[in-house]
Structure formats: C-alpha cells, structure tokens
Amino acid sequence: MPRILTALSAASILTLAACASVGPAAPQAPTGTPAQQRALARYTTYAGPPIPYFTWLGQFWSWEPLGKDTLVVFTVPDEAYLLKVWPPCDLRFVINSIGITSTARTIYAHADSITTNSAGTGPGPWRCPIDEIRKIDYKRMKADERAQAQQSHR
C-alpha cells in the first residue's frame, strides 16, 4: 500500500509540475476581414475596462461583427458596447441577425449570450456566451474622427 501511495503522489507532483510549467497562451492571430480588423482596432482604442453588465431597451440599433469572437452592439445610435464571446462560436458566419439574451433588460457577461443564425454550420441557431463587455466612448471616438478630418482638410 505505501508503494501505491508513493506512486500516486509522484504522479500527482508530475501532473502539477506539468501544469505549472505551461506558459501563457500564445496570442491569437487576428480574425476577420482587413476592414473588420481596422474597425476592431478603432473601437478597442475607445473601449473602457471590462464591465459586468449593461442595460438596454430590449432591442438594439445595430451591430457589426469584428472577427471570429468579437462584435460591437449599438443600443442606441451613440451608445456602443464591445462584446467578446466564447468559442466555438464564429461570428464571421452570421448571416442576417443576432439576438441577445437578457434578464430584466440587463445583459450580463458570463450569464447572457448572443444568439445567431449561422450559414451552413448545422441545425438551429448558435448560442454564444458573452465573455466580456466593454463600453465604447463612442461620442469621444466620433469627436476625434471629426477633428482628424478637419486637420486633414487644412
């Protein structure tokens, strides 16, 4: 019996050592079209830190896929949120529309999902859990874009 416990202890230590030696995940290659990559970079510049939730009126103004796992959702014309979903969802294959689950008109990271109709990826809609929510300072972004346009016209 002691020999078995020693073997199990050694195996446990090796397993823990293997887990501890794994470094951080390699950065993922950008996904999406070049235009989506540029839009993601622009929105990310103006996105605040992750927030746990946001409230909305039950429908959204518009949305835009920004790659495999990221999209921007406008709740009204000048209020936007950058959302990241968990794999295996691939937002590049969404055809026409998305939906968002909510509780009492509040969207929670790690509890709510983006629902999609996906092209040729099997039956029924995908349910993509929301991993991260970041509010975009959209008014500042548009003001900076106007200022930059004025500078280039001078």
N, C-alpha and C positions, 0 to 999 in steps of 0.2 A: 504494500500500500504506500509506504513512504516514497518508493521509487516512482510510482504513478503520479503522486502529488508533485514531486520534483520535476518530472517531465512536463506536467501541465503548467507548473509555474514558469519553467523555461520557455514553453511555447507562448504563454501569456506575455512574458517580458519581450520576446522577439516580436510579437504582434504589436505591442505598444511602441517598441522602438521603430518598427517599420512605419507606423502611423506618424510618429513624431518626426521622422526624417523626411516626410513629404513636404515639399516647399509650397509656396503659394501657387495658385493656379496660373497657368500661362495666360497672358492677355489674349482675348478672343479677337480674331480678325474682324474688321468691320463687315457688316452685312447690309444689304440693300443696294439700291442704285446709287450712283455718284450724287444725284440730286438729293436723295434721302440722307446720305451721309453728310452733305453740306447743311441740310436743314437740321439734322440732329446736332451737329456741332454748334449751329446758331442758337437753337433752343437750350442746349446744355449750358452755354455761356450765361444765360439769364435764369437758369433754374436754381432755386434755392435748395436748402438741405432737404433730405427725405422727411416727409410728414406722415403721421399715422392715418389721416383721413381727410376728406373734403366733403362739403355738402353741395347739393345741386338741386335743380328744379324738376328733375325726373326725365328730362331729355337734354340732349346736348346740341350745340350749334353746329359743330363739325368735328372731324377727326382726320388724322393723317398718319399713315404708317411710316415709321422712320427706320425700318430694318426688321430683322427677324423677331426681336423681342421687345421692341420699343415703339410707342406711338404717342402722339400729342392729342389731347382731347380738349376742345373748347366748350365750356359750359354755357358761355355767352360770347359775343364777338370779341371781347377784350379780356377774357379770363381763361387761361390755359394751364393744363397740367401735363407734365411729362410722366408717362406710366411705363413701367417695365414689368413684363410678365415672365412667369417661369416656363422653362422648357417642358414639354417638347413643342409648344405652340410656335407657329411660324407665321407671323403677321404679313409676310410678303405674299401669301397666297389668299388673302382675304379678298373676296370679290366686291361686294357692294356695301355691306353694312356690318356694324358691330352692335352689340348691346353691352350694358354694364349692369351687373347685379348690385343691389344696394339694400340697406336697411334704413327705413325711415328717411330716405333721401340723403343718406350718407354713404360714401364709398370708403371702405377700409382696406388698407394694404394687408395682405396675408389672410383676409377673410372673404373679400369680394373678387369677382372675376370679370374678364372681358369675354363675351360670347361672340363667336364669329360664324359666318358661313364660309367654308373653305372650298377652294376649287380642286376637285378630283382627289381629295385626301381622305375619302371614306364617308360612311354614312353620318348624317346628323351634324350639328354644329360642334365646334370646339368650345371647351370651357377653359379659359386661360387664367389661372390665378394671378392676381396682381401682387408682384413682389415689392415694388417701390413706387411711391408717389412723390413728385416734386413739383411745387407750384412755380410757374414761369412768370417772371416780372415782364409781362407782355407789353404793358404801357411803356416801360423804360426801353425795351427792345425796339419798339416802333419809333420812339423818340430818337434813339441813337441812329436808326436807319435813315430817318428824315434828315438829321444833322449831317450824316455822312453823304447823303445825296446832295445836300446844299453845298457842302465842301467841294464835291467833285464838279459841280456846275460853275464854280467860280474861276 
